[in-house]
Amino acid sequence: MHIVEFIGRLLLSTLFLIEGFGKIGMQEDVIMYMEDYNVPGILFAPATILEILFPLLLIFGYRTKWVASVMALFTFVVAIIFHTDFSEGMQMMLFLKDLAIAGGFMILVVHGPGKISLDHYFKSKEK
């Protein structure tokens, strides 16, 4: 079952990695989109870094509970800011998708990364 925990972290992270790297090539468009929702464009860089760095930390299982907490909060905030116009057909689906992903991160916060992780490796070295 340990491989399933790793695959779960990998699947949760993949979406954010794709989105994060995709934003780099579309910086101007992404900033305009953000500003349409009253999100300052200056947050482009931190958001992009978060979407790339934190999923990599999750994949490797490093500082998993803290990283998953930040990712859950980030995903919830993104859902609230960008996906609450339910008069638009896809917005409800995107909102619910983000909530489901945040729920997955919350499970990691409670249970941790499992044995295939740097967290487990470092913890076992302490004993």
N, C-alpha and C positions, 0 to 999 in steps of 0.2 A: 504493500500500500504506500510505501514511501515515495515511489516513483509517481504515484497519482498526486501527491502533495506538490511535488516539483512541477509536474505538468500543469496543475492548477495555477501555480504562480506564473508559469510561462504564459499560459493563455490569458490571464488577467493583464499581464504586462505587454503583450504583443500589440494590442490596440493602441496603447499610449505611445509605444515606440514608433509605430507607423505614423501616428498623428504628429508626434513631436518632430520626427525627421521631415515629414511632409511640410510642416509649417516653415521650415528653414527656407525652402525654395519659393514660398508664397508669402513672405513676410509682409509686404505692403497690403495684400488682400486680407490677410489675417488681422492686421492692425485695424484696417477699415471696418472689418466685421466686429471686432471687439469694441471699437468706438461707437458703432451703431447701437450697442447695448450699454453705452456709458461706462465701459471699462477702459481705463487709460491705456494707450498704446505702449507706455513705458513698461507695462506688465508683460509684454510679449516675450522678452528675453527670460525673465524668471519662470514664466509658465512653460516655455519651451524646454528650458533646462530641467524643470521638474518632470516634464513628460518623457524625457530621455533618461536622466540620471536615476530617478527613483524606481522606474520599472527594472532597470539593470540591477539595482540593489536588491529588488524583490526576487529576480531570477536567481541571483547568487545566494539569496537568503541571508543577507547581511543587514543587521539592525531592523529586522523584518517587522516587528510589532510597531515600532515608531514610524517606519516608512509607510506601512499599511495605514496607520492612523492619518498621516498627512494625505495620502492618496484618497482615502475615504472622504475626508473633508473637502479636498480639491474637487473630487467628482461630484459631491453633493452640491457644492457652490456652483459649479459649472451647470448642473441641471437646473438650479434655481434661476441663474442669470440668463441662460441661453435657451432654455427649453420649456418655458411656462406659457407660451402663447398657444394654448390648446385649440384655438380656432384654426390653426394651421395643422393639416392632417398628420404629418410625421412628428410633430413636436411632442405629443403625448407618448409616442413610442420611444423617442429619444430620451425623454424625461424618465420613463420607466426603466429603460436600459441603463441609464446612469445610476439610478437608485439600486438596481440589481448589482451593478459592478461595485458600488459603494458597500453593499451588503457583503459581497465576496471579500472585500478588503477588511471589513469588520470581523469576519470569521478568522482571517489571518491575525488580527489584533488579539483575539481571544486565544487561539490555539497555536500560534506561532508557525514557523515554516516547515517543521518536520525535520527528519534526520538528514535529508539531502540538502544541506545548507551550511553556510559559513557560521551562522549562529550556533548550530548544533556542534560543529567542529570545534569552535572556540570554547564552548561550554564544556565539552568533553575533555579538552586539554587542561581545564582548571582543576579537574578532579584528581 
